Amino acid sequence: MTVHALDLAARSHVGRVRTHNEDAWVALARQGVVVVADGMGGHSAGEVASRLAVDRIAAALADLQERDFADEIDSLMQVGQALEQANRAVVESAHSDPRLAGMGTTVVAALFRNERIFFAHVGDSRLYRLRGGRLRRLTRDHSLVQQLLDQGLFRNRAEARMAGVGDNVLIRSIGVDGQVEVDVGDAPLHPGDLFLLCTDGLCGKVPDKVLGELLRQPGDLEQLAERLQQAGLDAGGTDNITLVLVRPRV
């Protein structure tokens, strides 16, 4: 069993409007684990939900990397189960403290092993892959606007916005209910692959086309991360902005 070490760069910015940052992230470069979350809830509850989720998931996935017997199916199931465990932890925490009632978080997580990426997500934080200069989104938002687009009720997001459908209305998130439906997936790794995990403070404000253009520019991961963060701020910075760029060593 091969665990892929990661070259990475990360940014997390409060933005230009919010007074505190409810995003959280963990990147374990040697263990091949990355998790990003966008919390929600009054006062500091969003911060609690996102931090609790990423810490629980990262610990579970790091433990999985120690198991040399896990095959592809087991790896995929375990990544999904890590998010389910985090959901239970957030729900239990909210029930134990009235100040945290109503808190929740989005999550996107990635595990790099055996020449593959295994990933899972809930909500509208995203995972992208740049390969051969082409950007592809590997996750699909669990949001009302995405659901309506999938149903063919609107041709694009701009049309949905004109009809009053907000981009930030989620149909799934961690911590809302004792049970959560987690989407999972996997894909082979190729030399040179570059992955982006981010919250909607970036991908909800900067179009995919622009993200691809920025990722194709020359520079190291730190320079690329800085440009992406600046693009989110230039687009208004109305939300927290968190991103992790990952290049697995294949």
C-alpha angles and dihedrals in degrees: 000000000000122000112199116223114218137227106209150163127198139191132186119181131177090222129224099292112031120083096213138024116248094177123100136185142181126195120183102190098187094044095047095237130135128173130177127184139180113207129208134191140091125299109345096337095103091054090051093050096048095045093046091049098049093045093050094046095045091050092050093048093046088053090050090055088062091061109088092184097065112114127198096276092047091047091052093048093047093052090053092046090053089062091046089053090050090051091055091048092052093046092049092047092051091049092051096052121041090203089066097049113136096019121143142151145207117236138194118181134181133194122192117206142129094015091303141095116226115196143175135184146179122192129004104313106116147217121211133182126207112201126164090351093304121116118214127181110225097189132059120218119251091217136123093243092052090048091052091047090051089051090053095241091127131027095217144352093266090059090048091051091052087055090053099257109144121219092223100060105114126203093191134031141152116266101021097101138009090252125048132183110231124197114217135184145160139204138183119264122236126194109269096024114152121199130197123199113185148155123244090261083083108024094036091057105031116059119237090245091059092044089055092049091051093047091051092056118105119262142085124285093269092054092047091049091051092051092049092051091048090051089055091050092046089052088063104282090230092150137037112280121215128167139162122197114204132190110181118213102241 
